[in-house]
């Protein structure tokens, strides 16, 4: 049983594979997809995902931007661990190291879910200075109520259980289970190619372990305290049917920053950018061009 996704197996027909490359930076060997012309736009996926999350959106944006989309540490086909593990500051520093290794300076950063938290952490900490930030169903605030204590504790419990990633991988191999899980946990209905890619990743214990490890060391309370320090224009695009991150958190987060706004999307869930990539590309372009 494979412990981590293999580029020649799970990645054999990976979306946008022709634009993939592997880049060594720090202690990591990154899988990165890069193409297009124009201002550099960095795409940061969420926990449990990989570059396939941008399979339809990235080609649309590549008509106007130079797209850079890495698999985050612990995810997809990126291997190694950054100094400091998979904590938010450590991942933010690692992404900044990758950009320096590629000699790229992003003018725009688009982050989905936990990727939005990373882009804001990078910007607040001075590791990036984009002209615009776009968060897609962004995970920026601690879970409300009792979940604020239960969710991190559960993630840490799974982290210390060496069998947990293998159990998740076994469940993912059951026919149709990944698609049902995605629909239930995100409120989104995505295409068959997307489900297939998630299925391949979830079926590898290494990818599951990376997602669990990130969740176990994710400090959203610290990010919440620092949000008022963000001065970069921020657009939070959020599916009103998101069952993972309530849209109310986007409204709260936007109100905490100097130049923040929210755009709700009716009928879409947590993977809104995978459900309607054309609409999302148009929203991003209008926001960037209006700055």
N, C-alpha and C positions, 0 to 999 in steps of 0.2 A: 504494500500500500504506500503510495507516494506521500511524503510528509509535507511537501511544498509544491506549488504549481511548477510544472516543467515547460519551458518555452517550446520544446519540440513535441510535447504531448498536449497539455491543456491549451497551449498557445498556438497550436498548429494552424488554425484558421482564425486567429484573433482579429477582431474588428480593427481596421486601419493598420494592419500589420506592416504594410509597405513603408509606413512612416515611423516604425519602431527602431530604436537603437538602445544600446546599453552603455551607460556612462559611469565611470568610477569616480566617486567623490567622497572623501573622508573614509569612513569604515563601511561604506555601502557600494553595492553595484546596482545602479538604478535602471529600471526599465522606463524609458521615456519615449513618448511620441511627440514629434515636432515637425511642423510644416507650415506653409503659408507665407505671406508677405505682409509687411506693414508693422504697426506697433506690436510689441510683444504682449501677448495675453496668456497668463498662467492659469491653468485649470487644476484645481485640487479636489479630488473626489472625497467621499465620506467614508466612515468606518465600514469595513466589510466589502467595499467596492474596489474598483481598479479602473484602468483607462477605458475599459469597455463601457463604462458609464457615460462616456462622451461620444460613443460610436456614431451617433447621428448629429449631435450638436457641433462637435469639433470641425467636421468638414464644412459646415455652413459658416462658421466663424473664420475658418482659414481663408476664405475669400477676401477678408478685410484685415486680418491680423496674422502675425506669426504666432502660431499656437504651440505651447509647451505644456504637455500633460504627463506628469510622472505617476507611476505606481508609488504610493506612500510607503515608508518603511513598514515591514511586516505584512504588506499586502501585495497581491498579484505576483509579478515576476521580479520585483525588487528584493534583493537579498542583503543580509547583514543587519546590524543594529547600530543606531547612532549612539554617540556618547550621551548618557543620560536616559537611555532606553526610549520608550515610546510615550513619554510625557509630552504635553503640548509644547512647552518651550523647547524641548530637545528635538522634536519633529520639525518645529519652525526653523531652528538653527540648521538642521540637516537640509531642508529645502533651500535655504539661503546658500549653503555650501554648494549644492548642486547647481544653482543658477550662476554662481561665480565660476564653477568649473566649466560651464557651457558659455561663459562670457555673455550672459543675457540679463537684461534689466527690464522687468515687467512694468509696462505702463498701466496695465489693467490686471486685476486678479479676480477670478471667479471661483468661488468655493461652494461645494455642496455639503450640507450637514456639518460634520466635524471638520471638513475642509475649509468651511467658512471661518470656524474658530481659529484654525491655523493661519489663514491669511490675515486675520485681524491681529493675532499675536505677533506675526512677523512685522506688521506695519507699526504697531504700538512700540515694539522693541527696537525699531530702527533698522530691521534687517531687509526691509523693502520700503520703497517710497512711491507707490503707484498713484496715478491721478484719480483712479476710481476703483471702488470695490463693489462686487456684486455677490450677495449671499443667496444661495438657492436652498430653500427650506433649511435655513441655517440653525445649527445647534449651538447657541451662544450663551444660554442661561441654564443654571441648575434645574433639575426636574422639580416641579412644585410639590409641596406637602411631604407626605411620608416617603414618596418615591425618591426624594433627594437623599435620604439615608439608605433606602433599600437597594436602589440600583447600583451605586458604587460598591456596596458591600457584596452584592451578588456577583458582580464582575470580578472582584478580588477573590471571592471564593472559587469561582471557575478558574481563575488564573493559577491558583496554587494546586488545582486538581489536574495532574498530568493526563488524565483520561478524557477530560472535557472536550478538547479539540477533536479527538477521535470519535467521540459520541456524536458531536455535531456533524462531522463528516459522514458518519454512517447514516444519519437521518437524511442528509442531503441527497444520498444516493437512492433513496426510495422514490419510486416513480411519482412525479407530480408534486412532491413535497416542497421543493424549492419555490415553485410558482405559487402554491397555496400560502407558504410562509410570507413571501414578498407581498402578496395582495393583502394578507391579514395585518401585517406589521407596518405597512407603509400607506395603505389606502390607494395604491397605484396599480394600474393594469398596464404592464409593459409588453413589448413584442416578444416573439418566441426566441429571437436571437439573444436578447437581453437575458431572458430566463436561462437560456443555455449557458451563457457565460457565468452568471451567478452560480449555477449548478456545478459547473466545473471547479470554480474557486471554492465553494463551500464543501465540496467533496474532498478537499485536501486539508488534512489536519494543520499543516503549516500556516495556511491562510487563516483558518479559524483561530489558531493560536494568536496570530498577529492582531486580529480584531479584538479578541478578548483581552489581550495584554494592553492594547491602547485604551479600552474602556476602563480597565482597572486602575489606570494611572492618569485619568482625565480630570483636571481640576478646573471646572467651569466657574466655581466661585471666585477664583482669582481673576479670571477673565471678566466676570461681571463687575468686579471692583475697578478694573482698568478701562472698561468701555468708555467712560466719560473723557478719557485722554485721547480718544480717536478723533482726529479732525478731517480725515480723508472722506470725501463724499461716499456714502454707503447706501446702496439699494438692496433691500431684502425682498426677494420674490418668493412668495409662499403659497403653496396649494391649500385651499380652504378645506380640502378633505384629507389633509395630512394626519394620519393616525399615530405617527411617531413623535412629531414635534408640533404642538398646537400653535396655530397662527397667532394666538395672543402673545406668545413669547417673542415673536418677531416685532410686534407693535411695541412691546415693552423695551426691547433692545434698541430699536430705532429711536425711541424717545430719549434714550440715555446718551446718544452721541450728538455731536454738534450739527452734523449734516446727514441725518438719516431719514429714510423714507421706506414705506412698505407698499408693495404691489401684490394684492391678493389675486389668486387665480382660481376661479370657480371650477368645481368638478375635477380637480387634480389633487394628487396625493404627494407623498414625500419624494417620489421620483418624478416630479413634474417635468423636469428637463429631459427625461427619457420618454415621457408620454407625448409631449408636444415640443420637440426640439426646434421646429421652425418658428413657433411663437416665442420661445425662449431666446433664440438668436436675435430676433427682431427687437425684443425688449432690451437685451444687452447692448445692441448697437445704438439704439435711441438714447439710452442712458449715457453711454460713453461719448457719443457725438454731441450730446447736449451740455457736456461739461465745459 
